[in-house]
Structure formats: structure tokens, C-alpha cells
Amino acid sequence: MARRMFRHGPDGIAVNLHADERSGLATVLQQFRDLLTEGSDASMLRFQPPVHIADEKASDEFWEMAAAPLLKHRLEAIDVVEAGLAAGVIAADAVSAWLQTLNSLRLYLGNTLEVGSASFDPADLGDSDHDTARYMLYEWLGGILDQLVETAAETLPEGDSDELS
């Protein structure tokens, strides 16, 4: 049975990551913050894609208006995750920031590794230690994200299936 990385506690969701996992995640969060603020990595295009494919000027105008608030939101979410890592607990109002941040990290890594492309083959990652490490991080973050979703969902009230029809 896989180790539970999150459990319900009296103050929210307890973070049960080993010290080296916490430290590694904190380092990755700082690196991601740097990527977001520098914006020089081509793989960051995933976070600011063209919104008007046929009209580059309109797309640029949109991002001139929207980029700063979105960046601020992402950086604040990283701050929330870092605080939860340090405190060892995720407050109910912080779960969304955790989910967004972990998912954004996976999106970035998936983009750099070309996960989902026709040419992606995890077996070929052995050619590059760097790519192998990024793929392992990608998978590990997926496991964390999955466990956090499951743990957070346990507190949701049961719904009535008739409400969906």
C-alpha cells in the first residue's frame, strides 16, 4: 500500500512528506517562481499562450492586460504552498492553491518533456539523466496531486445523483 502523503487533521490536511521531499518540493517551488518571473523559458508559453491565433496584436493586448494579475495569483499560490510545507498543514482555504500550483508544475514539466506528443517515450529518457530526473519529478508530483485530490474530496458533502440530471 502506498504511503499517504496527506491526512485529515484537526487544523486541516496534514502534510506527511519526508524532510527530503519537503526540501525538494521547496526547491522546485523556488525554481518555478524564478521561471514565472523571468519568463525566458520557451516552455513557459503554456502559461501565456496566444489567445487570438489569427490576430497577434489582439493577443499581445490581452496579455498586456491579463499577465500581471495572473502572475500575481500564481506567485501568491506558491507562497501558500510554501507556508503549508513549512507548517505541515494545509488549511481548507489553501487546498485550491496547492492543487493549482502542483498542476502548474506538472504542466510545465510535461511541456518540457513533451509528454503527450507522438514522439514521447518514457523508455528513451535514460539517454539523459536530466530528463529522467524531470520525468520522475513529473510522476511524483502526479502522485502527490492525486492523493491531495482524494484527501480533499473526502470532506465534500455527499451529493444527490438526481441533482446532476
C-alpha positions in Angstrom: 0.0 0.0 0.0 1.3 3.4 -0.9 2.2 5.9 1.8 -0.4 8.5 2.5 1.2 11.9 1.9 -1.9 13.7 3.2 -4.3 13.0 6.1 -7.1 14.9 7.7 -6.1 16.6 10.9 -7.7 18.9 13.4 -6.4 22.1 11.6 -6.8 20.9 8.1 -5.0 18.5 5.9 -1.7 17.3 7.4 1.3 17.1 5.0 3.1 13.8 5.6 6.1 14.4 3.3 9.5 13.3 4.4 12.0 16.0 5.2 13.9 15.4 1.9 10.6 15.5 0.0 9.6 18.8 1.6 13.1 20.3 0.9 13.0 19.1 -2.7 9.5 20.5 -3.3 10.5 23.8 -1.7 13.5 24.0 -4.1 11.3 23.2 -7.1 8.8 25.8 -6.0 11.5 28.4 -5.9 12.8 27.4 -9.3 9.2 27.6 -10.6 8.8 31.1 -9.1 12.0 32.1 -10.9 10.7 30.7 -14.2 7.4 32.6 -13.8 9.1 35.9 -13.0 11.9 35.6 -15.6 9.6 34.3 -18.4 12.6 33.4 -20.6 12.0 29.6 -20.8 10.2 28.7 -24.0 8.2 26.0 -22.1 6.5 28.8 -20.1 4.5 29.6 -23.2 2.0 27.1 -21.8 1.1 29.7 -19.1 0.7 32.6 -21.5 -0.4 31.1 -24.8 -1.7 33.2 -27.8 -5.3 33.9 -27.2 -6.0 35.2 -30.7 -4.3 32.9 -33.1 -5.1 35.0 -36.2 -4.5 38.4 -34.5 -1.1 38.7 -32.8 -1.8 42.3 -31.9 -5.0 41.4 -30.1 -3.3 38.6 -28.3 -0.5 40.9 -27.2 -3.0 43.4 -25.9 -4.8 40.8 -24.0 -1.6 39.6 -22.2 -0.6 43.2 -21.5 -3.8 43.5 -19.5 -4.0 40.0 -18.0 -0.4 38.9 -17.4 0.3 40.8 -14.3 -2.8 39.7 -12.3 -2.3 36.1 -13.4 1.4 36.2 -12.4 0.5 37.7 -9.0 -2.1 34.9 -8.5 0.4 32.2 -9.3 3.1 33.7 -7.1 0.6 34.0 -4.2 -0.4 30.4 -4.7 3.3 29.3 -4.5 3.5 31.3 -1.2 0.5 29.4 0.2 2.1 26.1 -0.7 5.4 27.1 0.8 3.6 28.1 4.0 1.8 24.8 4.1 5.0 22.9 3.7 6.6 24.8 6.5 3.6 24.4 8.8 2.9 20.8 7.9 -0.7 21.5 7.3 -3.0 22.7 4.5 -5.9 24.9 5.7 -9.2 24.3 3.9 -8.9 27.6 2.1 -5.4 26.7 0.8 -6.3 23.5 -1.0 -7.1 25.2 -4.2 -3.7 27.0 -4.2 -1.9 23.6 -3.7 -3.9 22.0 -6.5 -3.2 24.9 -8.9 0.5 25.0 -8.1 1.1 21.3 -8.3 -0.8 21.1 -11.5 1.1 24.0 -13.0 4.4 22.4 -12.1 3.3 19.2 -13.8 2.1 21.2 -16.9 5.5 22.9 -17.1 7.4 19.6 -16.8 5.1 17.8 -19.1 5.6 20.5 -21.7 9.4 20.4 -21.4 9.4 16.6 -21.7 6.8 16.7 -24.5 4.5 14.4 -22.6 1.5 13.7 -24.8 3.3 14.3 -28.1 3.6 11.5 -30.6 7.3 11.3 -30.0 7.2 11.0 -26.2 8.6 7.7 -25.0 9.5 7.4 -21.2 11.8 4.4 -22.0 14.1 6.7 -24.0 14.6 9.1 -21.1 17.5 7.0 -20.0 19.6 8.9 -22.5 19.6 12.0 -20.3 19.9 12.0 -16.5 18.3 15.4 -16.5 15.3 14.3 -18.5 15.0 11.2 -16.3 15.0 13.3 -13.1 12.4 15.6 -14.6 10.2 12.7 -15.6 10.5 11.2 -12.1 9.5 14.6 -10.6 6.6 14.8 -13.0 5.3 11.4 -11.9 5.9 12.1 -8.2 4.0 15.4 -8.5 1.2 13.5 -10.2 1.1 11.1 -7.2 1.0 14.0 -4.7 -1.7 15.7 -6.7 -3.8 12.6 -6.9 -3.5 12.0 -3.1 -4.3 15.6 -2.3 -7.4 15.5 -4.5 -8.6 12.2 -2.8 -7.9 13.6 0.7 -9.7 16.9 0.0 -12.6 15.1 -1.7 -13.2 13.1 1.5 -14.5 16.2 3.2 -17.0 17.1 0.4 -20.6 16.5 1.3 -22.3 13.6 -0.4 -24.3 14.8 -3.4 -27.6 13.6 -4.7 -27.2 12.0 -8.1 -30.6 13.4 -9.1 -29.1 16.9 -8.9 -26.9 16.2 -11.9 -29.7 15.3 -14.3 
